[in-house]
Amino acid sequence: MTKRHVRLPVEAEEGLQAFLEDVDRRLGDPDEDTCEVVTEMLVDLFGDRDAYDRWQAGEEVSPAERVRLQGYDPCNATLESEYYAEKDEDTFQESKYLQWLWRQFDATPMADNVEFALRFRRMLADHLFADCGENCRFFKGISMTYGHNIEVGDNVVIHDDVHLDDRGTLTIGDHVSISDGVHIYSHDHDIVDQTRVTNFHTIIEDDVRLTYDAVVQAGSKVGENAVVGSRAVVKDDIPAHHIAVGTPAKSVKIKPGWESVADPVDAEHGSGKADREIPYDLPDDLEQFDEFQRDLQPPDRPDADATADDD
């Protein structure tokens, strides 16, 4: 192996452990207000306690200071996913606060202290994700839609600047490696009316490796022990033990030593995407808005409605 164990100095380790235990305990306490917990953690991590206490005591602060201090409180924040009408509102409110802590932590100096940051995000994942296994490593710049629709297995490594779209549902198996810049999606937009959204269950099975800048489209399944090459775009299912490259991603070979348990490279492999669609209902009293305000009537099909296959 090319990695070795790294340990913090004793004093730093003691401080880290005390901090993790405190945050973990408070986030798990049903009597604690999550917005308050997140606010206090961010105020202290950004070193803004004196200004925050002055403001809370009613002392005068500048407009810029007030905006900055209010910004630590996730109850004062909005996220893009807040606009999605089909989400579970109650579940989203809790995950929004935790996602705010995850995102803002990445803007602190401590986010570049790898040993500290990996353990902080792993602790936070227990509260944010639907499920998170043992010994997972989450690096800097990981973004997600909600967080609460993500299941992660044991010994998973997710590197910098990965996007995990869980507008539908996202399952990541054991021993998965996801390289920098990978995007995994669980929703599609209609090709005519992009405000029409279909959600899916996207699956990354055990022992998969997704390499740099790869894209996995909504509803796809990457089979056990498969490899997806750099900048490949997965549109259909990738069979177990295969190496897939290109756009759209196609199998080019079987991983050496796995030939006896893998389908041939030229075998027909369909897509199970249709079976992974996640239906949803919208509230009857929903006030929808179309941010694009386009005329979607096709000029060559005057009687057609604005529907088409998803992209």
PLY file of the C-alpha trace (Angstrom):
ply
format ascii 1.0
element vertex 311
property float x
property float y
property float z
element edge 310
property int vertex1
property int vertex2
end_header
0.00 0.00 0.00
1.11 3.61 -0.61
-0.57 5.14 2.46
0.49 5.24 6.08
-1.22 6.21 9.32
-0.91 9.84 10.39
-1.50 11.00 13.97
-1.96 14.43 15.47
0.24 15.61 18.35
-1.17 14.60 21.74
-2.56 18.04 22.66
-4.17 18.50 19.26
-5.69 15.01 19.46
-7.16 15.75 22.88
-8.69 19.01 21.63
-10.11 17.34 18.53
-11.65 14.49 20.47
-13.27 16.84 22.99
-14.70 18.97 20.17
-16.08 15.98 18.22
-17.69 14.52 21.33
-19.29 17.84 22.19
-20.77 18.42 18.72
-21.88 14.80 18.37
-23.59 14.87 21.76
-25.38 18.15 21.11
-26.56 17.16 17.62
-27.93 13.91 19.01
-29.74 15.55 21.93
-33.47 15.95 21.13
-33.67 18.80 23.66
-31.10 20.87 21.77
-32.06 23.32 19.02
-30.06 22.34 15.94
-29.93 25.89 14.58
-28.47 27.07 17.88
-25.90 24.27 17.96
-24.78 24.95 14.39
-24.62 28.70 14.99
-22.46 28.35 18.10
-20.09 25.88 16.45
-19.56 28.14 13.44
-19.16 31.28 15.55
-16.36 29.60 17.49
-14.72 27.92 14.49
-14.54 31.27 12.68
-13.22 33.00 15.82
-16.13 35.45 15.99
-17.27 34.86 19.58
-16.51 38.38 20.90
-18.46 40.13 18.13
-21.30 37.61 18.40
-21.64 38.07 22.17
-21.64 41.86 21.76
-24.41 41.60 19.20
-26.45 39.20 21.36
-26.07 41.61 24.28
-27.72 44.34 22.23
-24.58 46.35 21.60
-24.22 48.22 18.34
-22.71 46.40 15.34
-22.29 47.60 11.79
-24.69 46.38 9.07
-21.90 44.26 7.60
-21.11 42.70 10.98
-24.78 41.94 11.54
-25.12 40.18 8.19
-21.97 38.17 8.92
-23.12 37.17 12.39
-26.63 36.29 11.22
-25.08 34.12 8.49
-23.78 31.58 11.00
-27.38 30.63 11.82
-28.73 28.12 9.25
-32.25 29.34 10.01
-31.23 32.55 8.22
-29.88 30.71 5.17
-31.49 29.42 1.98
-30.16 26.61 -0.20
-30.93 25.90 -3.84
-32.65 22.64 -2.86
-35.06 24.65 -0.71
-36.94 25.52 -3.92
-37.61 21.87 -4.86
-41.34 21.35 -4.41
-41.37 17.56 -4.10
-39.07 17.29 -1.08
-40.19 16.17 2.37
-40.33 19.54 4.12
-39.93 18.27 7.69
-36.94 16.05 6.87
-35.37 18.79 4.79
-35.42 21.35 7.59
-33.22 19.22 9.82
-30.86 18.13 7.05
-30.59 21.74 5.82
-29.14 22.85 9.15
-26.61 20.02 9.16
-25.70 20.62 5.52
-25.05 24.27 6.38
-22.61 23.16 9.06
-20.90 20.79 6.58
-20.56 23.52 3.93
-19.41 26.29 6.25
-16.93 24.03 8.02
-15.23 23.60 4.63
-14.61 27.36 4.60
-12.72 27.30 7.93
-8.94 26.87 8.25
-9.57 23.54 10.02
-10.98 22.06 6.78
-7.42 21.78 5.45
-6.23 19.90 8.53
-6.93 16.52 6.96
-6.98 14.34 10.07
-9.26 16.80 11.89
-11.55 17.39 8.90
-12.02 13.72 7.95
-13.13 12.83 11.44
-15.42 15.84 11.73
-17.22 15.07 8.45
-17.50 11.39 9.35
-19.16 12.32 12.64
-21.50 14.76 10.90
-22.42 12.14 8.27
-24.00 10.03 11.03
-26.47 12.83 11.66
-26.94 14.00 8.05
-27.04 10.88 5.84
-29.75 8.22 5.85
-26.97 5.76 6.74
-23.19 5.86 6.88
-20.89 2.89 7.45
-17.59 2.56 9.28
-14.20 4.01 8.35
-15.47 6.41 5.68
-13.32 9.32 4.52
-14.94 12.48 3.15
-12.61 15.12 1.73
-13.11 18.83 1.07
-15.72 20.41 -1.21
-18.28 17.58 -1.29
-21.72 18.97 -2.09
-25.13 17.31 -1.90
-28.75 18.17 -2.59
-30.23 17.22 0.79
-27.99 14.60 2.41
-30.85 12.67 3.98
-31.40 10.52 0.86
-27.82 9.21 0.80
-26.74 5.77 2.03
-23.01 5.04 2.26
-21.43 1.68 3.10
-18.22 0.81 4.95
-14.71 1.94 3.97
-15.85 4.47 1.36
-13.53 7.27 0.20
-15.00 10.37 -1.46
-12.41 12.89 -2.63
-12.46 16.65 -3.27
-15.23 18.52 -5.12
-17.58 15.58 -5.61
-21.30 16.29 -6.09
-23.79 13.81 -4.62
-27.25 14.60 -5.98
-29.83 12.97 -3.73
-32.92 14.70 -5.04
-33.97 11.10 -5.67
-32.09 8.42 -3.73
-28.38 7.59 -3.84
-26.89 4.31 -2.59
-23.11 3.85 -2.39
-21.88 0.38 -1.39
-18.88 -0.81 0.60
-15.24 -0.13 -0.37
-16.15 2.44 -3.04
-13.60 4.99 -4.25
-14.90 8.23 -5.76
-12.21 10.48 -7.23
-12.05 14.27 -7.42
-14.68 16.07 -9.47
-17.11 13.15 -9.88
-20.81 14.01 -10.21
-23.47 11.43 -9.35
-27.08 12.33 -10.16
-30.47 10.98 -9.12
-32.79 13.32 -11.03
-33.39 14.18 -14.69
-35.04 17.11 -16.45
-37.44 16.78 -19.38
-35.70 17.77 -22.63
-38.54 20.13 -23.67
-39.73 21.49 -20.33
-36.76 21.53 -18.00
-39.01 22.37 -15.04
-40.41 18.81 -15.25
-38.25 16.60 -13.01
-38.11 12.82 -12.63
-36.35 11.34 -9.60
-34.54 8.00 -9.56
-32.62 5.63 -7.34
-28.97 5.67 -8.46
-26.80 2.78 -7.28
-23.02 2.45 -6.93
-22.38 -1.15 -5.86
-19.57 -2.54 -3.67
-15.90 -2.12 -4.65
-16.61 0.33 -7.48
-14.06 2.93 -8.50
-15.27 6.13 -10.16
-12.25 8.03 -11.48
-11.60 11.73 -12.05
-14.46 13.92 -13.38
-16.72 10.99 -14.25
-20.49 11.56 -14.38
-23.11 8.99 -13.36
-26.53 9.96 -14.66
-29.76 9.49 -12.75
-31.11 5.95 -12.37
-27.89 4.25 -13.48
-26.32 1.31 -11.67
-22.57 0.77 -11.62
-22.07 -2.92 -10.91
-19.87 -4.51 -8.28
-16.11 -4.07 -8.68
-16.48 -2.02 -11.87
-14.25 0.90 -12.88
-15.53 4.03 -14.63
-12.79 5.85 -16.50
-11.84 9.49 -16.19
-14.47 11.90 -17.63
-16.72 9.05 -18.71
-20.48 9.64 -18.68
-22.54 6.70 -17.39
-26.01 6.65 -18.99
-26.82 2.93 -18.76
-25.94 0.21 -16.26
-22.28 -0.84 -16.07
-21.91 -4.60 -15.51
-19.97 -5.99 -12.55
-16.18 -6.31 -12.91
-16.07 -4.30 -16.16
-13.99 -1.23 -17.06
-16.11 1.40 -18.81
-14.83 4.52 -20.56
-16.10 7.19 -22.93
-19.26 9.18 -23.56
-21.57 7.42 -23.17
-19.57 5.00 -21.03
-19.12 1.55 -22.59
-17.29 -1.52 -21.34
-13.93 -2.00 -23.02
-12.58 -4.89 -20.96
-13.05 -7.00 -17.86
-10.79 -6.42 -14.87
-7.95 -8.97 -15.09
-8.64 -12.04 -12.99
-12.43 -11.57 -12.93
-13.24 -13.03 -16.34
-14.88 -16.19 -14.96
-17.54 -14.24 -13.03
-18.18 -11.37 -15.44
-20.40 -11.22 -18.51
-18.55 -10.98 -21.83
-17.65 -7.47 -22.96
-19.91 -7.74 -25.99
-22.92 -9.04 -24.03
-26.14 -7.05 -24.19
-26.63 -4.97 -21.08
-29.83 -3.04 -20.75
-30.70 -0.31 -18.33
-32.81 -0.78 -15.22
-33.43 2.97 -15.02
-37.18 2.69 -15.58
-37.50 0.38 -12.59
-35.63 2.88 -10.39
-37.94 5.85 -10.95
-39.21 7.35 -7.70
-42.74 8.78 -8.07
-43.81 11.75 -6.00
-46.89 13.86 -5.37
-47.01 17.63 -5.17
-49.30 19.53 -2.76
-52.63 20.56 -4.28
-52.14 24.12 -3.05
-48.60 24.46 -4.42
-47.93 27.82 -6.04
-45.50 26.84 -8.79
-43.35 29.26 -10.73
-41.41 28.89 -13.97
-38.15 30.81 -13.70
-37.57 30.55 -17.47
-40.97 31.82 -18.69
-40.58 30.22 -22.12
-43.18 29.28 -24.70
-42.83 25.48 -24.85
-45.33 24.80 -27.63
-43.41 23.05 -30.48
-44.01 24.99 -33.73
-44.17 21.79 -35.79
-46.55 20.01 -33.37
-49.24 22.54 -32.43
-51.41 19.90 -30.72
-48.60 18.38 -28.62
-48.17 19.06 -24.95
-44.76 19.93 -23.55
-43.58 16.43 -22.71
-40.66 14.39 -23.91
-38.18 11.77 -22.77
-35.86 12.79 -19.99
-32.28 13.64 -20.88
0 1
1 2
2 3
3 4
4 5
5 6
6 7
7 8
8 9
9 10
10 11
11 12
12 13
13 14
14 15
15 16
16 17
17 18
18 19
19 20
20 21
21 22
22 23
23 24
24 25
25 26
26 27
27 28
28 29
29 30
30 31
31 32
32 33
33 34
34 35
35 36
36 37
37 38
38 39
39 40
40 41
41 42
42 43
43 44
44 45
45 46
46 47
47 48
48 49
49 50
50 51
51 52
52 53
53 54
54 55
55 56
56 57
57 58
58 59
59 60
60 61
61 62
62 63
63 64
64 65
65 66
66 67
67 68
68 69
69 70
70 71
71 72
72 73
73 74
74 75
75 76
76 77
77 78
78 79
79 80
80 81
81 82
82 83
83 84
84 85
85 86
86 87
87 88
88 89
89 90
90 91
91 92
92 93
93 94
94 95
95 96
96 97
97 98
98 99
99 100
100 101
101 102
102 103
103 104
104 105
105 106
106 107
107 108
108 109
109 110
110 111
111 112
112 113
113 114
114 115
115 116
116 117
117 118
118 119
119 120
120 121
121 122
122 123
123 124
124 125
125 126
126 127
127 128
128 129
129 130
130 131
131 132
132 133
133 134
134 135
135 136
136 137
137 138
138 139
139 140
140 141
141 142
142 143
143 144
144 145
145 146
146 147
147 148
148 149
149 150
150 151
151 152
152 153
153 154
154 155
155 156
156 157
157 158
158 159
159 160
160 161
161 162
162 163
163 164
164 165
165 166
166 167
167 168
168 169
169 170
170 171
171 172
172 173
173 174
174 175
175 176
176 177
177 178
178 179
179 180
180 181
181 182
182 183
183 184
184 185
185 186
186 187
187 188
188 189
189 190
190 191
191 192
192 193
193 194
194 195
195 196
196 197
197 198
198 199
199 200
200 201
201 202
202 203
203 204
204 205
205 206
206 207
207 208
208 209
209 210
210 211
211 212
212 213
213 214
214 215
215 216
216 217
217 218
218 219
219 220
220 221
221 222
222 223
223 224
224 225
225 226
226 227
227 228
228 229
229 230
230 231
231 232
232 233
233 234
234 235
235 236
236 237
237 238
238 239
239 240
240 241
241 242
242 243
243 244
244 245
245 246
246 247
247 248
248 249
249 250
250 251
251 252
252 253
253 254
254 255
255 256
256 257
257 258
258 259
259 260
260 261
261 262
262 263
263 264
264 265
265 266
266 267
267 268
268 269
269 270
270 271
271 272
272 273
273 274
274 275
275 276
276 277
277 278
278 279
279 280
280 281
281 282
282 283
283 284
284 285
285 286
286 287
287 288
288 289
289 290
290 291
291 292
292 293
293 294
294 295
295 296
296 297
297 298
298 299
299 300
300 301
301 302
302 303
303 304
304 305
305 306
306 307
307 308
308 309
309 310
